[in-house]
Amino acid sequence: LAKGLFNSLVDHFDRRSFISNVREVANNEDGMVSLQGRILGDLSPGTENPINDVNAGISAIKRIVEENRVLVFLDDVDDVKQLDSLIGKREWFSKGSCVVITTRDRAVLQERYVNVKYEVKELKESQALELFCYHSMRRKVPADGFLNLSQQIVSLTG
């Protein structure tokens, strides 16, 4: 869903970055520096932005987002410290910029970062089955012999 929304908005911004699996990558050694490097590479392509520590990354990100109308998606954030390191303060962002944060933990979405919250509702079973089939089989309905298995998977995963 996040990637689909990003793709529908991307043409309206000068610079953009989609960072998936923030939670997973941030837990690796030098994970935050790696994520900052990805953001910097996306927002200033062709520019060398070598960073060695989180504070240098924060400063570099601040310079870019102050000067450009950007779209930044941070997918699967699970700690406020990740937001501190990856987007800093919302006041830094140039007018018209947009930051979208996806998380499983509402507590991460503090007022200092968020203007609007939207909770994605669980799909109806028929919609979930169609989505599952599209992504797993590249078709709208399950292949012959896979209906029961597909329904079980959708039921278990919601």
DSSP file (Angstrom, degrees, kcal/mol; ACC not computed):
  #  RESIDUE AA STRUCTURE BP1 BP2  ACC     N-H-->O    O-->H-N    N-H-->O    O-->H-N    TCO  KAPPA ALPHA  PHI   PSI    X-CA   Y-CA   Z-CA
    1    1 A L     >        0   0    0      0, 0.0     4,-2.5     0, 0.0     5,-0.2   0.000 360.0 360.0 360.0 -43.7    0.0    0.0    0.0
    2    2 A A  H  >  +     0   0    0      1,-0.2     4,-2.7     2,-0.2     5,-0.2   0.926 360.0  47.6 -62.4 -44.4    2.8    2.4    0.9
    3    3 A K  H  > S+     0   0    0      1,-0.2     4,-2.6     2,-0.2    -1,-0.2   0.887 110.9  52.3 -65.3 -37.9    4.6    1.8   -2.3
    4    4 A G  H  > S+     0   0    0      2,-0.2     4,-1.5     1,-0.2    -1,-0.2   0.916 111.5  45.9 -63.5 -43.4    1.4    2.2   -4.3
    5    5 A L  H  X S+     0   0    0     -4,-2.5     4,-1.1     2,-0.2    -2,-0.2   0.921 112.0  52.1 -64.7 -43.9    0.7    5.6   -2.6
    6    6 A F  H >X S+     0   0    0     -4,-2.7     4,-2.0     1,-0.2     3,-0.8   0.932 108.3  50.9 -56.2 -48.0    4.3    6.7   -3.2
    7    7 A N  H 3< S+     0   0    0     -4,-2.6     4,-0.3     1,-0.3    -1,-0.2   0.815 108.3  52.4 -62.5 -30.9    4.1    5.8   -6.9
    8    8 A S  H 3< S+     0   0    0     -4,-1.5    -1,-0.3    -3,-0.2    -2,-0.2   0.719 118.6  35.9 -77.9 -19.2    0.9    7.9   -7.2
    9    9 A L  H X< S+     0   0    0     -4,-1.1     3,-2.4    -3,-0.8    -2,-0.2   0.647  89.7  92.7-102.8 -19.5    2.5   11.0   -5.6
   10   10 A V  G >< S+     0   0    0     -4,-2.0     3,-1.3     1,-0.3    -2,-0.1   0.760  78.5  60.1 -55.2 -34.5    6.1   10.8   -6.9
   11   11 A D  G 3  S+     0   0    0     -4,-0.3    -1,-0.3     1,-0.3    -2,-0.1   0.615  95.9  64.0 -71.5 -10.9    5.5   13.0  -10.0
   12   12 A H  G <  S+     0   0    0     -3,-2.4     2,-0.3     2,-0.0    -1,-0.3   0.343  94.8  70.7 -94.9   6.3    4.4   16.0   -7.9
   13   13 A F    <   -     0   0    0     -3,-1.3    57,-0.2    -4,-0.2     3,-0.1  -0.938  68.3-141.8-130.2 148.0    7.8   16.4   -6.1
   14   14 A D  S    S+     0   0    0     55,-1.1     2,-0.3    -2,-0.3    56,-0.2   0.887  93.3  18.2 -70.1 -40.8   11.2   17.6   -7.1
   15   15 A R  E    S+a   70   0A   0     54,-1.6    56,-1.8    29,-0.0     2,-0.3  -0.961  73.1 179.9-133.8 148.1   13.0   15.0   -4.9
   16   16 A R  E     -a   71   0A   0     26,-0.5     2,-0.3    -2,-0.3    56,-0.2  -0.996  11.9-173.3-152.7 154.3   11.8   11.8   -3.4
   17   17 A S  E     -a   72   0A   0     54,-2.4    56,-2.7    -2,-0.3     2,-0.5  -0.971   6.8-165.5-150.6 132.3   12.8    8.8   -1.3
   18   18 A F  E     -a   73   0A   0     -2,-0.3     2,-0.6    54,-0.2    56,-0.2  -0.973  11.3-173.5-118.0 115.6   11.1    5.6   -0.4
   19   19 A I  E     -a   74   0A   0     54,-3.0    56,-3.2    -2,-0.5     3,-0.4  -0.927   7.3-169.2-114.0 110.5   12.8    3.7    2.5
   20   20 A S        +     0   0    0     -2,-0.6     5,-0.1     1,-0.2    56,-0.1  -0.570  62.5  21.3 -95.1 161.0   11.3    0.3    3.2
   21   21 A N     >  +     0   0    0     -2,-0.2     4,-2.6     1,-0.1     5,-0.3   0.847  65.1 163.1  55.5  41.9   12.0   -2.0    6.2
   22   22 A V  H  > S+     0   0    0     53,-2.5     4,-2.9    -3,-0.4     5,-0.2   0.926  72.6  52.9 -56.0 -46.6   13.2    0.8    8.5
   23   23 A R  H  > S+     0   0    0     53,-2.0     4,-1.0    52,-0.3    -1,-0.2   0.923 112.7  43.4 -55.4 -48.5   12.8   -1.3   11.6
   24   24 A E  H  4 S+     0   0    0      1,-0.2     3,-0.4     2,-0.2     4,-0.3   0.935 117.6  43.0 -66.5 -48.6   14.8   -4.2   10.2
   25   25 A V  H >< S+     0   0    0     -4,-2.6     3,-1.7     1,-0.2    -2,-0.2   0.886 108.0  59.9 -68.0 -38.6   17.7   -2.1    8.7
   26   26 A A  H 3< S+     0   0    0     -4,-2.9     6,-0.4    -5,-0.3     5,-0.3   0.782  98.7  59.3 -61.9 -27.1   17.9    0.2   11.8
   27   27 A N  T 3< S+     0   0    0     -4,-1.0    -1,-0.3    -3,-0.4    -2,-0.2   0.589  89.6  91.1 -79.9  -9.6   18.7   -2.8   14.0
   28   28 A N  S X  S-     0   0    0     -3,-1.7     3,-2.1    -4,-0.3     4,-0.3  -0.402  98.1 -82.1 -78.6 161.5   21.8   -3.7   12.0
   29   29 A E  T 3  S+     0   0    0      1,-0.3    -1,-0.1     2,-0.1    -2,-0.1  -0.476 120.6   3.5 -62.1 131.9   25.2   -2.4   12.8
   30   30 A D  T 3> S+     0   0    0     -2,-0.2     4,-2.0    -4,-0.1    -1,-0.3   0.748  92.2 143.6  58.6  26.3   25.5    1.1   11.3
   31   31 A G  H <>  +     0   0    0     -3,-2.1     4,-2.4    -5,-0.3     5,-0.2   0.894  65.8  48.9 -62.5 -43.1   21.8    0.7   10.2
   32   32 A M  H  > S+     0   0    0     -6,-0.4     4,-2.7    -4,-0.3    -1,-0.2   0.900 111.0  49.9 -66.9 -39.8   20.8    4.3   10.8
   33   33 A V  H  > S+     0   0    0      2,-0.2     4,-2.3     1,-0.2    -1,-0.2   0.899 110.9  51.0 -63.5 -39.3   23.8    5.6    8.9
   34   34 A S  H  X S+     0   0    0     -4,-2.0     4,-1.9     2,-0.2    -2,-0.2   0.919 111.0  47.3 -62.7 -44.9   22.9    3.2    6.1
   35   35 A L  H  X S+     0   0    0     -4,-2.4     4,-2.3     2,-0.2    -2,-0.2   0.908 111.3  51.0 -64.9 -41.7   19.3    4.5    6.0
   36   36 A Q  H  X S+     0   0    0     -4,-2.7     4,-2.8     1,-0.2    -1,-0.2   0.907 108.1  53.3 -60.7 -41.0   20.5    8.1    6.1
   37   37 A G  H  X S+     0   0    0     -4,-2.3     4,-2.5     1,-0.2    -1,-0.2   0.883 107.8  50.5 -61.3 -39.2   22.8    7.3    3.2
   38   38 A R  H  X S+     0   0    0     -4,-1.9     4,-2.3     2,-0.2    -1,-0.2   0.921 111.3  47.9 -64.7 -44.1   19.9    5.9    1.2
   39   39 A I  H  X S+     0   0    0     -4,-2.3     4,-2.8     2,-0.2     5,-0.2   0.944 113.6  47.3 -61.5 -47.6   17.8    9.0    1.8
   40   40 A L  H  X S+     0   0    0     -4,-2.8     4,-1.8     1,-0.2    -2,-0.2   0.900 111.5  50.7 -61.7 -41.4   20.6   11.3    0.9
   41   41 A G  H  < S+     0   0    0     -4,-2.5    -1,-0.2    -5,-0.2    -2,-0.2   0.884 114.0  44.9 -63.7 -38.5   21.3    9.3   -2.3
   42   42 A D  H  < S+     0   0    0     -4,-2.3   -26,-0.5     1,-0.2    -2,-0.2   0.902 116.6  44.1 -70.7 -41.4   17.7    9.5   -3.3
   43   43 A L  H  < S+     0   0    0     -4,-2.8    -2,-0.2     1,-0.3    -1,-0.2   0.684 126.8  28.6 -82.0 -18.0   17.2   13.1   -2.5
   44   44 A S  S >< S-     0   0    0     -4,-1.8     3,-1.6    -5,-0.2    -1,-0.3  -0.491  81.8-169.4-138.9  68.5   20.4   14.3   -4.1
   45   45 A P  T 3  S+     0   0    0      0, 0.0     3,-0.1     0, 0.0    -3,-0.1  -0.260  72.5  21.9 -62.0 143.5   21.3   11.9   -6.9
   46   46 A G  T 3  S+     0   0    0      1,-0.3     2,-0.4    -5,-0.1    -5,-0.1   0.430  99.9 110.0  81.8  -1.7   24.7   12.2   -8.5
   47   47 A T  S <  S-     0   0    0     -3,-1.6     2,-0.5    -6,-0.2    -1,-0.3  -0.891  70.6-125.3-108.4 135.6   26.1   14.0   -5.4
   48   48 A E        +     0   0    0     -2,-0.4    -7,-0.0    -3,-0.1     0, 0.0  -0.681  31.8 172.1 -78.4 123.8   28.5   12.3   -3.1
   49   49 A N        -     0   0    0     -2,-0.5     2,-0.3   -12,-0.1    -9,-0.1  -0.485   7.1-179.9-127.8  61.7   27.2   12.4    0.5
   50   50 A P        -     0   0    0      0, 0.0     2,-0.4     0, 0.0    -2,-0.0  -0.480   6.1-180.0 -68.4 125.8   29.6   10.3    2.5
   51   51 A I        -     0   0    0     -2,-0.3     3,-0.1     1,-0.1   -14,-0.1  -0.972  21.0-177.7-127.0 144.0   28.5   10.2    6.1
   52   52 A N        +     0   0    0     -2,-0.4     2,-0.3     1,-0.2    -1,-0.1   0.565  69.2  27.6-114.9 -15.5   30.2    8.3    8.9
   53   53 A D  S  > S-     0   0    0      1,-0.1     4,-1.8   -20,-0.1     3,-0.2  -0.962  79.5-107.4-147.1 164.8   27.9    9.0   11.8
   54   54 A V  H  > S+     0   0    0     -2,-0.3     4,-2.4     1,-0.2     5,-0.2   0.865 114.5  55.3 -61.7 -40.3   24.3    9.7   12.6
   55   55 A N  H  > S+     0   0    0      1,-0.2     4,-2.0     2,-0.2    -1,-0.2   0.896 107.8  48.9 -63.7 -39.9   24.9   13.4   13.4
   56   56 A A  H  > S+     0   0    0     -3,-0.2     4,-2.2     1,-0.2    -1,-0.2   0.891 111.0  51.8 -64.4 -38.5   26.6   14.1   10.1
   57   57 A G  H  X S+     0   0    0     -4,-1.8     4,-2.6     2,-0.2    -2,-0.2   0.902 107.1  51.8 -63.5 -42.3   23.7   12.4    8.4
   58   58 A I  H  X S+     0   0    0     -4,-2.4     4,-2.4     1,-0.2    -2,-0.2   0.923 110.7  48.4 -60.6 -45.0   21.1   14.5   10.2
   59   59 A S  H  X S+     0   0    0     -4,-2.0     4,-2.0     2,-0.2    -1,-0.2   0.906 112.3  48.3 -62.6 -42.4   22.9   17.7    9.1
   60   60 A A  H  X S+     0   0    0     -4,-2.2     4,-1.6     2,-0.2    -2,-0.2   0.907 112.1  48.6 -66.5 -42.1   23.1   16.6    5.5
   61   61 A I  H  X S+     0   0    0     -4,-2.6     4,-2.6     1,-0.2     5,-0.3   0.916 108.8  54.6 -63.2 -42.8   19.5   15.6    5.4
   62   62 A K  H  X S+     0   0    0     -4,-2.4     4,-1.8     1,-0.2    -2,-0.2   0.918 105.9  52.0 -57.2 -45.9   18.5   19.0    6.9
   63   63 A R  H  X S+     0   0    0     -4,-2.0     4,-0.9     1,-0.2    -1,-0.2   0.899 113.4  44.2 -59.2 -41.8   20.4   20.9    4.2
   64   64 A I  H  X S+     0   0    0     -4,-1.6     4,-1.0     1,-0.2     3,-0.5   0.927 113.8  46.9 -72.2 -44.8   18.6   19.0    1.4
   65   65 A V  H  < S+     0   0    0     -4,-2.6    29,-2.4     1,-0.2     5,-0.2   0.745 107.7  57.5 -74.5 -21.3   15.0   19.1    2.8
   66   66 A E  H  < S+     0   0    0     -4,-1.8    -1,-0.2    -5,-0.3    -2,-0.2   0.813 114.7  37.5 -71.1 -29.7   15.3   22.9    3.6
   67   67 A E  H  < S+     0   0    0     -4,-0.9     2,-0.3    -3,-0.5    -2,-0.2   0.541 114.5  52.5-101.7  -8.8   16.1   23.7    0.0
   68   68 A N  S  < S-     0   0    0     -4,-1.0     2,-0.8    -5,-0.1    26,-0.7  -0.950  76.7-118.5-134.6 148.3   13.9   21.2   -1.9
   69   69 A R        -     0   0    0     -2,-0.3   -54,-1.6    24,-0.1   -55,-1.1  -0.773  52.1-177.4 -82.0 110.4   10.2   20.2   -2.1
   70   70 A V  E     -a   15   0A   0     -2,-0.8    28,-2.8    24,-0.2     2,-0.5  -0.769  32.9-150.4-120.0 156.3   10.6   16.5   -1.1
   71   71 A L  E     -ab  16  98A   0    -56,-1.8   -54,-2.4    -2,-0.3     2,-0.5  -0.994  23.3-179.9-119.7 120.4    8.5   13.4   -0.7
   72   72 A V  E     -ab  17  99A   0     26,-2.6    28,-2.9    -2,-0.5     2,-0.5  -0.986   9.5-169.8-127.2 125.8    9.8   10.9    1.9
   73   73 A F  E     -ab  18 100A   0    -56,-2.7   -54,-3.0    -2,-0.5     2,-0.6  -0.965   1.5-170.3-112.7 126.0    8.3    7.6    2.8
   74   74 A L  E     -ab  19 101A   0     26,-3.0    28,-2.7    -2,-0.5     2,-0.5  -0.954  14.4-158.9-115.8 109.9    9.5    5.7    5.8
   75   75 A D  E     +     0   0A   0    -56,-3.2   -53,-2.5    -2,-0.6   -52,-0.3  -0.785  64.2   3.4 -99.8 127.7    8.0    2.3    5.9
   76   76 A D  E    S+     0   0A   0     -2,-0.5   -53,-2.0    26,-0.3     2,-0.3   0.947  74.4 177.1  69.5  54.6    7.8    0.1    9.0
   77   77 A V  E     + b   0 103A   0     25,-2.8    27,-0.5    -3,-0.4    28,-0.5  -0.695  11.0 172.0 -83.6 137.6    9.2    2.6   11.6
   78   78 A D        +     0   0    0     -2,-0.3     2,-0.3     1,-0.2    -1,-0.1   0.314  57.6  50.5-130.3   9.1    9.1    1.2   15.2
   79   79 A D    >>  -     0   0    0      1,-0.1     3,-1.3    29,-0.1     4,-0.9  -0.978  65.8-138.1-151.5 134.1   11.1    3.8   17.2
   80   80 A V  H 3> S+     0   0    0     -2,-0.3     4,-2.1     1,-0.3     3,-0.4   0.832 104.6  66.1 -58.7 -33.0   10.9    7.6   17.6
   81   81 A K  H 3> S+     0   0    0      1,-0.2     4,-1.9     2,-0.2    -1,-0.3   0.823  94.4  59.1 -60.5 -30.6   14.7    7.7   17.6
   82   82 A Q  H <> S+     0   0    0     -3,-1.3     4,-1.9     2,-0.2    -1,-0.2   0.907 106.0  47.6 -63.5 -41.0   14.5    6.5   13.9
   83   83 A L  H  X>S+     0   0    0     -4,-0.9     4,-2.7    -3,-0.4     5,-1.3   0.901 108.1  55.2 -66.8 -40.4   12.5    9.5   13.0
   84   84 A D  H  <5S+     0   0    0     -4,-2.1     4,-0.4     1,-0.2    -1,-0.2   0.907 115.2  39.5 -56.1 -41.8   14.9   11.8   14.9
   85   85 A S  H  <5S+     0   0    0     -4,-1.9    -1,-0.2    -5,-0.2    -2,-0.2   0.768 122.8  38.4 -81.5 -26.9   17.7   10.4   12.8
   86   86 A L  H  <5S+     0   0    0     -4,-1.9    -3,-0.2    -5,-0.2    -2,-0.2   0.784 134.7   9.9-100.7 -29.8   16.0   10.2    9.4
   87   87 A I  T  <5S-     0   0    0     -4,-2.7     2,-0.2    -5,-0.2    -3,-0.2   0.482  78.0-165.7-128.2  -6.7   13.8   13.3    9.2
   88   88 A G      < -     0   0    0     -5,-1.3     2,-0.4    -4,-0.4    -1,-0.2  -0.379  61.2  -6.0  62.1-120.6   14.8   15.4   12.1
   89   89 A K    >   -     0   0    0     -2,-0.2     3,-1.5     1,-0.1     4,-0.4  -0.869  58.3-133.6-112.5 143.1   12.2   18.1   12.7
   90   90 A R  G >  S+     0   0    0     22,-0.7     3,-1.2    -2,-0.4    -1,-0.1   0.779 103.5  69.7 -66.6 -23.4    9.2   18.8   10.5
   91   91 A E  G 3  S+     0   0    0      1,-0.2    -1,-0.3    -3,-0.0    -3,-0.1   0.724  88.5  66.3 -64.6 -19.9   10.0   22.5   10.5
   92   92 A W  G <  S+     0   0    0     -3,-1.5    -1,-0.2    -5,-0.2    -2,-0.2   0.773  80.8  99.1 -70.2 -25.4   13.1   21.8    8.4
   93   93 A F  S <  S-     0   0    0     -3,-1.2   -27,-0.2    -4,-0.4     3,-0.1  -0.411  78.7-114.7 -77.1 135.6   11.1   20.7    5.4
   94   94 A S    >   -     0   0    0    -29,-2.4     3,-2.0   -26,-0.7   -24,-0.2  -0.241  48.1 -80.8 -60.3 150.6   10.5   23.1    2.6
   95   95 A K  T 3  S+     0   0    0      1,-0.3    -1,-0.1   -29,-0.2     3,-0.1  -0.279 119.0  26.3 -55.5 135.5    6.9   24.2    2.0
   96   96 A G  T 3  S+     0   0    0      1,-0.3    -1,-0.3    -3,-0.1    -2,-0.1   0.358  89.3 133.9  90.9  -4.7    4.9   21.6    0.0
   97   97 A S    <   -     0   0    0     -3,-2.0     2,-0.4   -32,-0.1    -1,-0.3  -0.351  39.8-154.7 -73.7 160.0    7.1   18.7    1.2
   98   98 A C  E     -b   71   0A   0    -28,-2.8   -26,-2.6    -3,-0.1     2,-0.5  -0.994  11.3-170.5-142.0 131.0    5.4   15.5    2.4
   99   99 A V  E     -b   72   0A   0     -2,-0.4     2,-0.5   -28,-0.2   -26,-0.2  -0.989   7.0-167.6-121.0 127.4    6.6   12.8    4.8
  100  100 A V  E     -b   73   0A   0    -28,-2.9   -26,-3.0    -2,-0.5     2,-0.5  -0.966   3.3-169.3-117.1 129.7    4.7    9.6    5.1
  101  101 A I  E     -b   74   0A   0     -2,-0.5     2,-0.4   -28,-0.2   -26,-0.2  -0.971   4.1-163.3-120.2 126.4    5.4    7.2    8.0
  102  102 A T  E     +     0   0A   0    -28,-2.7   -25,-2.8    -2,-0.5   -26,-0.3  -0.910  22.6 155.0-107.7 141.6    4.1    3.7    8.3
  103  103 A T  E     -b   77   0A   0     -2,-0.4   -25,-0.1   -27,-0.2     3,-0.1  -0.987  47.5-142.0-156.7 158.1    4.2    1.9   11.6
  104  104 A R  S    S+     0   0    0    -27,-0.5     2,-0.6    -2,-0.3   -26,-0.1   0.479  92.5  70.3 -96.5  -7.2    2.5   -0.8   13.6
  105  105 A D    >   -     0   0    0    -28,-0.5     3,-1.7     1,-0.1     4,-0.4  -0.926  63.3-163.5-119.4 106.8    3.0    1.2   16.8
  106  106 A R  G >  S+     0   0    0     -2,-0.6     3,-1.5     1,-0.3    -1,-0.1   0.782  85.8  72.2 -59.1 -28.4    0.8    4.3   17.1
  107  107 A A  G 3  S+     0   0    0      1,-0.3    -1,-0.3   -29,-0.0     3,-0.1   0.749  87.5  64.2 -61.8 -23.2    3.1    5.6   19.9
  108  108 A V  G <  S+     0   0    0     -3,-1.7     2,-1.9     1,-0.2    -1,-0.3   0.804  85.3  78.4 -68.1 -28.7    5.8    6.3   17.3
  109  109 A L    <   +     0   0    0     -3,-1.5    -1,-0.2    -4,-0.4     2,-0.1  -0.498  68.7 173.8 -86.9  72.2    3.5    8.9   15.6
  110  110 A Q    >>  -     0   0    0     -2,-1.9     3,-2.1     1,-0.1     4,-1.6  -0.402  44.3-109.7 -78.6 156.6    4.0   11.8   18.0
  111  111 A E  T 34 S+     0   0    0      1,-0.3    -1,-0.1     2,-0.2    -2,-0.0   0.782 113.6  66.7 -58.3 -29.6    2.6   15.2   17.4
  112  112 A R  T 34 S+     0   0    0      1,-0.2   -22,-0.7   -23,-0.0    -1,-0.3   0.683 115.3  28.7 -69.1 -13.5    6.0   16.8   16.7
  113  113 A Y  T <4 S+     0   0    0     -3,-2.1     2,-0.4     1,-0.1    -2,-0.2   0.649 113.1  66.6-111.5 -23.2    6.2   14.6   13.6
  114  114 A V     <  +     0   0    0     -4,-1.6    -1,-0.1     1,-0.2     3,-0.1  -0.877  33.6 168.9-121.0 130.6    2.6   14.1   12.5
  115  115 A N  S    S+     0   0    0     -2,-0.4     2,-0.4     1,-0.3    -1,-0.2   0.790  81.7  21.3 -94.0 -41.8   -0.1   16.4   11.1
  116  116 A V        -     0   0    0      2,-0.0     2,-0.4     0, 0.0    -1,-0.3  -0.988  64.9-157.8-134.4 135.7   -2.6   13.7   10.0
  117  117 A K        -     0   0    0     -2,-0.4     2,-0.4    -3,-0.1    -3,-0.0  -0.922   9.1-175.7-112.5 140.9   -3.0   10.0   11.1
  118  118 A Y        -     0   0    0     -2,-0.4     2,-0.6     2,-0.0    -2,-0.0  -0.984  11.8-153.5-136.2 124.6   -4.7    7.4    8.9
  119  119 A E        -     0   0    0     -2,-0.4     2,-0.4     0, 0.0    -2,-0.0  -0.868  17.3-134.0-100.4 123.2   -5.3    3.9   10.1
  120  120 A V        -     0   0    0     -2,-0.6     2,-0.2     1,-0.0     3,-0.1  -0.594  22.4-137.0 -75.5 128.9   -5.6    1.3    7.3
  121  121 A K        -     0   0    0     -2,-0.4     2,-0.1     1,-0.1    -1,-0.0  -0.545  25.3 -96.2 -86.1 152.3   -8.5   -1.0    7.8
  122  122 A E        -     0   0    0     -2,-0.2    -1,-0.1     1,-0.1     3,-0.1  -0.414  45.9-112.1 -64.9 140.2   -8.3   -4.7    7.3
  123  123 A L        -     0   0    0     35,-0.4    -1,-0.1     1,-0.1     2,-0.1  -0.348  30.0-102.3 -71.5 152.9   -9.6   -5.8    3.9
  124  124 A K     >  -     0   0    0      1,-0.1     4,-2.9    -2,-0.1     5,-0.2  -0.393  41.2-104.9 -65.7 156.6  -12.7   -7.8    3.4
  125  125 A E  H  > S+     0   0    0      1,-0.2     4,-2.4     2,-0.2     5,-0.2   0.875 120.8  49.8 -57.3 -41.0  -12.0  -11.5    2.8
  126  126 A S  H  > S+     0   0    0      2,-0.2     4,-2.0     1,-0.2    -1,-0.2   0.895 113.2  46.6 -65.9 -38.7  -12.8  -11.2   -1.0
  127  127 A Q  H  > S+     0   0    0      2,-0.2     4,-2.5     1,-0.2    -2,-0.2   0.905 112.6  49.8 -68.1 -41.2  -10.5   -8.2   -1.4
  128  128 A A  H  X S+     0   0    0     -4,-2.9     4,-2.7     2,-0.2    -2,-0.2   0.894 110.1  50.9 -64.5 -40.1   -7.7   -9.8    0.6
  129  129 A L  H  X S+     0   0    0     -4,-2.4     4,-2.6    -5,-0.2    -1,-0.2   0.915 110.9  48.5 -63.7 -43.2   -8.0  -13.0   -1.5
  130  130 A E  H  X S+     0   0    0     -4,-2.0     4,-2.4     2,-0.2    -2,-0.2   0.920 113.0  47.4 -62.8 -44.2   -7.8  -10.9   -4.7
  131  131 A L  H  X S+     0   0    0     -4,-2.5     4,-2.2     2,-0.2     5,-0.2   0.923 112.7  49.3 -63.4 -44.7   -4.8   -9.0   -3.4
  132  132 A F  H  X S+     0   0    0     -4,-2.7     4,-2.5     1,-0.2     5,-0.3   0.930 112.1  48.2 -59.1 -47.0   -3.0  -12.2   -2.3
  133  133 A C  H  X>S+     0   0    0     -4,-2.6     4,-2.7     7,-0.2     6,-1.1   0.892 109.7  52.7 -63.1 -40.4   -3.7  -13.9   -5.7
  134  134 A Y  H  X5S+     0   0    0     -4,-2.4     4,-1.2     4,-0.2    -1,-0.2   0.937 116.3  38.4 -61.9 -45.4   -2.4  -10.9   -7.6
  135  135 A H  H  <5S+     0   0    0     -4,-2.2    -2,-0.2     1,-0.2    -1,-0.2   0.808 125.4  36.4 -78.3 -29.0    0.9  -10.8   -5.7
  136  136 A S  H  <5S+     0   0    0     -4,-2.5    -3,-0.2    -5,-0.2    -2,-0.2   0.789 136.8  14.9 -93.6 -28.6    1.4  -14.5   -5.4
  137  137 A M  H  <5S-     0   0    0     -4,-2.7    -3,-0.2    -5,-0.3    -2,-0.2   0.418  92.1-122.1-126.7  -1.9    0.1  -15.7   -8.8
  138  138 A R  S  <<S+     0   0    0     -4,-1.2     2,-0.3    -5,-0.7    -4,-0.2   0.871  81.0  96.6  57.7  38.8   -0.1  -12.6  -10.9
  139  139 A R  S    S-     0   0    0     -6,-1.1    -2,-0.3    -9,-0.1    -1,-0.2  -0.967  80.9-118.8-150.7 163.8   -3.8  -13.2  -11.5
  140  140 A K  S    S+     0   0    0     -2,-0.3    -6,-0.2    -7,-0.1    -7,-0.2   0.795  96.6  34.4 -77.6 -30.0   -7.1  -12.1   -9.9
  141  141 A V  S    S-     0   0    0     -8,-0.2   -11,-0.0    -4,-0.1     6,-0.0  -0.878  97.7 -87.0-124.9 156.6   -8.3  -15.5   -8.8
  142  142 A P        -     0   0    0      0, 0.0     5,-0.2     0, 0.0     3,-0.1  -0.255  47.8-105.1 -62.3 148.3   -6.4  -18.5   -7.4
  143  143 A A    >   -     0   0    0      1,-0.2     3,-2.4     3,-0.1     4,-0.3  -0.293  57.5 -69.3 -65.4 157.4   -5.1  -21.0   -9.9
  144  144 A D  T 3  S+     0   0    0      1,-0.3    -1,-0.2     2,-0.1     0, 0.0  -0.220 124.5  16.2 -51.0 132.7   -6.9  -24.3  -10.2
  145  145 A G  T 3  S+     0   0    0     -3,-0.1    -1,-0.3     1,-0.0     4,-0.2   0.406 108.8  84.8  84.9  -2.5   -6.5  -26.4   -7.1
  146  146 A F    <>  +     0   0    0     -3,-2.4     4,-2.6     2,-0.1     5,-0.2   0.335  55.5  96.7-113.6   5.7   -5.2  -23.5   -5.0
  147  147 A L  H  > S+     0   0    0     -4,-0.3     4,-2.6     2,-0.2     5,-0.2   0.955  87.8  43.3 -62.1 -51.9   -8.5  -21.9   -3.8
  148  148 A N  H  > S+     0   0    0      1,-0.2     4,-2.2     2,-0.2    -1,-0.2   0.924 116.5  47.0 -61.9 -45.5   -8.6  -23.7   -0.4
  149  149 A L  H  > S+     0   0    0     -4,-0.2     4,-2.4     1,-0.2    -1,-0.2   0.921 112.8  49.9 -62.1 -43.5   -5.0  -23.1    0.3
  150  150 A S  H  X S+     0   0    0     -4,-2.6     4,-2.4     1,-0.2    -2,-0.2   0.909 110.3  50.0 -62.0 -43.0   -5.3  -19.4   -0.7
  151  151 A Q  H  X S+     0   0    0     -4,-2.6     4,-2.4     1,-0.2    -1,-0.2   0.883 110.0  51.3 -63.7 -38.6   -8.3  -18.9    1.5
  152  152 A Q  H  X S+     0   0    0     -4,-2.2     4,-2.4     2,-0.2    -2,-0.2   0.925 110.5  48.2 -63.8 -44.5   -6.5  -20.5    4.4
  153  153 A I  H  X S+     0   0    0     -4,-2.4     4,-2.2     1,-0.2     5,-0.2   0.932 113.2  47.2 -62.0 -46.1   -3.5  -18.2    4.0
  154  154 A V  H  X S+     0   0    0     -4,-2.4     4,-1.9     1,-0.2    -1,-0.2   0.898 112.2  50.6 -63.2 -40.7   -5.7  -15.1    3.7
  155  155 A S  H  < S+     0   0    0     -4,-2.4    -1,-0.2     1,-0.2    -2,-0.2   0.902 112.7  45.9 -64.1 -41.9   -7.7  -16.1    6.8
  156  156 A L  H  < S+     0   0    0     -4,-2.4    -2,-0.2     1,-0.2    -1,-0.2   0.857 120.4  38.1 -70.0 -35.9   -4.5  -16.7    8.8
  157  157 A T  H  <        0   0    0     -4,-2.2    -2,-0.2    -5,-0.2    -1,-0.2   0.657 360.0 360.0 -93.2 -16.4   -2.9  -13.4    7.8
  158  158 A G     <        0   0    0     -4,-1.9   -35,-0.4    -5,-0.2    -3,-0.1   0.497 360.0 360.0  71.9 360.0   -5.9  -11.2    7.7
